Amino acid sequence: MTGRVVFLGLLLICVTAGAEERSGIMRKPTCPDTAEIVACPLNLSPVCGSDGNTYANECQLCAQRQSTKMDIMIVKEQSC
């Protein structure tokens, strides 16, 4: 009985490890309201887009959203 409880406890820990990344919580990027993004800053602050691509920063993701007309969301605030 004790072995079964330990096994189930370890299984629960394994399943919940990294649950925050896989929780499916995405956020919409804060893009400027202008029709076109003229130039993005060169700061490196990678974000992972819902299209599976890593963008150098949120502005780059916004530029891609506007050029492709796709609704790309931010999955996490780091590389994919």
Secondary structure, DSSP 8 states (H G I E B T S, - for coil): -HHHHHHHHHHHHHHHTTTTTTS---B-----SSSS----------EEETTS-EESSHHHHHHHHHHHT----EEESS--
